[in-house]
C-alpha cells in the first residue's frame, strides 16, 4: 500500500481492522483521513459508507472483477455499509478509461440485458441483505440541461486533460468527444448523492475517484477517501484479466473449468491470487509463497489450494473438493471424470446438427462464433477424436463431447 505521506501511527483499537482493509491496496488517500474515519465510526458506533460503482457493460463477471468485491466484503464483514451503484446511466456514456480511442456508449436495451445477471453474480460474494443497491439513473434521469451545465462548470478542461488516457490521445491528436469529459463528473456526482465516506476502484479509476473528492468539497461535504486496488493479471501472466483476451476465470464457469484454469496460473502470480482473488492477509500469503519457494510446499499443491478455494467460493466446498479430484483423475491418472452429465438434444426432425450449433445447444459455448473458435483451435473432440470442421453435420446418435480441457458431456442427439 502507498499513501501520500510516510506511514502514519495506527491506534491499537483499529489496528487489526486497518490491516485487513488496507491489505492488497495500492493507494489509500488521504491515509490520515481514512484512519480518522475508522476511529470515529468505532467511537460513534456507526458504519462507514463504502461506495463501489460498476457499469453493466457485459453480462458476465470474472475473477478480476472480484478483487473490488472481495474488498467490499471485508468492509461488510466488519460491520460497515456497502453502497453498490449499478451504473446504468454511466454505461450509456461509456467510460474511456484505459482505452486508446473513443468507447461507444451502450444502448439502454443492452444495459438492461447485461444487468439481468449482473447483480446475481455480485451477490455470489456480497451479502444481499446488507448491501444498499442503487441505480445512478435514479438521479441523472431527473437532471435537466441547466443542471448538467452547472455540473460541468465545476471542473476545468485543463484538469480533465490531466487524466492519462485523455492526455495521450490529446498529444497524439486522436479524438476525444465532449461526452467523455462528462463521465468522471457523473461518477463523482454519484459520491455526492450517496454521501460516500470511501470509494473503491481499480488503479485505472484513480482520476475519477479524485474527481469525486473535489465535487463533494464543492458541495460543502466532507470529501470521500479513495482506495485503489490492483488490476488482477490473467492466466497469461502478462495482461490484466479480460474475456476478450481469453485469459480469464469466469465466476459462473463450471467448477472443473475454474479449477483447471487456476492450475495454469503462473507460479509468480500465486501471491496476487491469494491476496486479491481470495482475500488472504498479506503476511499469510507471503508465508505460503515463501514455503512454495523453499520447498516446504509444492507450488502445484499451493495452486490446487487456490483453485479449490475459488471453486468453493462460487460453488460450495463440496464442488471444490470434487473439482480437485476430477483434475487429478484426468491429468495425473489420465481418466475421465467420475460423473459426466448427459444432455438430450433434438434435431427438429433433421436427424443431424452442425457441430458448432450442437456445442451451443449443449451449453458448452455461449455462441456459434465462440464454438467455431474452439473447434478451429483444436479444443473440441467427439468420442476421443479431434474435430476440425465447425460446419460438420453430426448424425443422430450418442457421443462423448469434450470442449476445452475440462468440459465433458454425453450427448444424445435425436
Order of alpha helices (4+ residues) and beta strands (2+ residues): alpha-beta-alpha-beta-alpha-beta-alpha-alpha-beta-alpha-alpha-alpha-alpha-alpha-beta-alpha-beta-alpha-alpha-alpha-alpha-beta-beta-alpha-alpha-beta-beta-beta-beta-beta
